[in-house]
Amino acid sequence: MPAVLLLLRSLVVRLLSSKLAASAAQSLRRSLSAAASQLGTVLRNVWDRLRSQESREAILGCVLCILNLHKKVDN
């Protein structure tokens, strides 16, 4: 196969793979955004249903603990 055709084939494969990767990344970004907004709605509903200040403080303490553990794993 001539070198020009090999080069052209290589460019076409790269172009298609980059378009597929971009499409997949955009789809994943949309899915994560939708999931985050749904989670936010659920958490707001739970927070509104908690009546006592002690319950709210306990939930916040748990969330902060989980976030702190996650931060230590990242480092």
Phi, psi and omega in degrees: 000134180298152183300325180296318179291323177296318178297315179298316178299318179298317179295320180295317179297316178297317180298314181294319181292323179291323177293320178294318179296318179296319179295317179295318179296319179294319178296317178296318179299317179296317181296316180294323179295317179295318179296319180295320180291323177294319178296319177300318179296315179298315180296323177296320179296317178297315181299319180294330182279341178286121185271317189271150178294325180297320179295317179297317179294323179294317178296315179298321178299317178296316180297316179295322178297314179298316179296321179295319178296319179297321180295320179294325179292321180297324181285000000 
